[in-house]
Amino acid sequence: MRKQNKTLVSLTLLGLGLFSGSSTAFAEITGNIGAVSNYIFRGFNQTGGGAAVQGGLTYNHESGLSLGYWGSTVDYTVVGGPASYSGTSSAQITGTENDLILSYGGKVGEFGYGVGVIGYLYPQANHNNSAELNLKLAYGLLTFNAFYALQDAYWTNQGDVYTNLAIALPMPNDFTFGANAGYYFFENEGDYLTGGTESSNFTDATVSLSHPLPIKGASMSVNYTIGGKDRYDTDIGDNTWLGLNLAF
């Protein structure tokens, strides 16, 4: 489960690009590797308060299509409502999260757009696997993302929709201030998650401050995530976390 995205100062730098038959068409591969002191996805803790190592690669083509991979270490317990997780109240997810991304995007005047599909794969927990459709719109400093779940999993139901609005503001001395807010629309009856009480809820908001490091492509960030409430109207909790990233 990524961030935006899975957050403001994302440790994934996923471009938008497209394969073409032309032998002269431009293409590039970008990548990143980094670590966070606490992996937060849409407000939810994915490492039990511990650190995570993360990284990814993306093939970008000038015609608009991109293929990407992003991964992270994870270690957390998912807890649901009555009769969730096939009769149990929780499930332990430990190991790695592996995200496969296919997307297409471009610009129309000052507006940017993107559409794509993301597959979330957990080799150690098949019932946590899922996929989402993604719609992205951008204008100026603002970016809006919407994600539609295609498959039931321990962490989502088919039909769930997560929306996020983000802004990134350049500051003096090469600092960047970021902020984003996420809101969920829930489908409360699925194979693993049942008995939800809320049709929608504010789930998270993150503010961040980032700055480049002396090493080319490296940056660090300080982040604070305000947790909202989940589909059972349970408080998610707040988290402060640090990030280090090296883009290449």
KAURZI-V512242 format. One record per residue. N is the residue number from 1. RES is the residue in one letter. PHI is phi as a letter, one per 20 degrees, with the letter a starting at -180 (none if undefined). Layout:
# KAURZI-V512242
{{N/RES/PHI} {N/RES/PHI}}
This chain:
# KAURZI-V512242
{{1/M/none} {2/R/e} {3/K/d} {4/Q/d} {5/N/none} {6/K/h} {7/T/none} {8/L/g} {9/V/e} {10/S/f} {11/L/e} {12/T/d} {13/L/d} {14/L/e} {15/G/e} {16/L/d} {17/G/b} {18/L/a} {19/F/f} {20/S/b} {21/G/f} {22/S/f} {23/S/f} {24/T/e} {25/A/f} {26/F/e} {27/A/b} {28/E/b} {29/I/d} {30/T/d} {31/G/b} {32/N/b} {33/I/b} {34/G/a} {35/A/b} {36/V/c} {37/S/f} {38/N/a} {39/Y/e} {40/I/d} {41/F/c} {42/R/l} {43/G/n} {44/F/e} {45/N/f} {46/Q/d} {47/T/c} {48/G/m} {49/G/n} {50/G/e} {51/A/f} {52/A/c} {53/V/e} {54/Q/c} {55/G/a} {56/G/a} {57/L/c} {58/T/c} {59/Y/e} {60/N/d} {61/H/c} {62/E/f} {63/S/e} {64/G/p} {65/L/e} {66/S/c} {67/L/c} {68/G/b} {69/Y/c} {70/W/c} {71/G/c} {72/S/b} {73/T/f} {74/V/c} {75/D/a} {76/Y/b} {77/T/d} {78/V/e} {79/V/c} {80/G/d} {81/G/e} {82/P/g} {83/A/m} {84/S/f} {85/Y/l} {86/S/l} {87/G/o} {88/T/d} {89/S/e} {90/S/b} {91/A/b} {92/Q/e} {93/I/d} {94/T/c} {95/G/p} {96/T/c} {97/E/d} {98/N/c} {99/D/d} {100/L/d} {101/I/c} {102/L/c} {103/S/b} {104/Y/c} {105/G/a} {106/G/a} {107/K/c} {108/V/c} {109/G/m} {110/E/e} {111/F/e} {112/G/d} {113/Y/b} {114/G/b} {115/V/c} {116/G/a} {117/V/c} {118/I/c} {119/G/d} {120/Y/d} {121/L/c} {122/Y/c} {123/P/g} {124/Q/e} {125/A/b} {126/N/f} {127/H/f} {128/N/e} {129/N/f} {130/S/b} {131/A/b} {132/E/c} {133/L/e} {134/N/c} {135/L/d} {136/K/c} {137/L/c} {138/A/c} {139/Y/b} {140/G/m} {141/L/e} {142/L/d} {143/T/c} {144/F/d} {145/N/c} {146/A/c} {147/F/c} {148/Y/d} {149/A/f} {150/L/d} {151/Q/b} {152/D/f} {153/A/b} {154/Y/g} {155/W/d} {156/T/b} {157/N/d} {158/Q/g} {159/G/o} {160/D/g} {161/V/c} {162/Y/d} {163/T/d} {164/N/b} {165/L/d} {166/A/c} {167/I/c} {168/A/c} {169/L/d} {170/P/f} {171/M/c} {172/P/g} {173/N/m} {174/D/m} {175/F/f} {176/T/c} {177/F/d} {178/G/c} {179/A/b} {180/N/b} {181/A/c} {182/G/c} {183/Y/c} {184/Y/d} {185/F/d} {186/F/d} {187/E/d} {188/N/e} {189/E/c} {190/G/c} {191/D/f} {192/Y/d} {193/L/d} {194/T/c} {195/G/m} {196/G/f} {197/T/d} {198/E/d} {199/S/e} {200/S/a} {201/N/a} {202/F/f} {203/T/d} {204/D/a} {205/A/b} {206/T/c} {207/V/d} {208/S/b} {209/L/c} {210/S/c} {211/H/b} {212/P/f} {213/L/d} {214/P/f} {215/I/f} {216/K/g} {217/G/n} {218/A/e} {219/S/b} {220/M/c} {221/S/b} {222/V/d} {223/N/c} {224/Y/c} {225/T/d} {226/I/e} {227/G/e} {228/G/e} {229/K/c} {230/D/e} {231/R/f} {232/Y/e} {233/D/m} {234/T/e} {235/D/f} {236/I/e} {237/G/o} {238/D/e} {239/N/b} {240/T/d} {241/W/b} {242/L/d} {243/G/c} {244/L/c} {245/N/b} {246/L/c} {247/A/e} {248/F/b}}
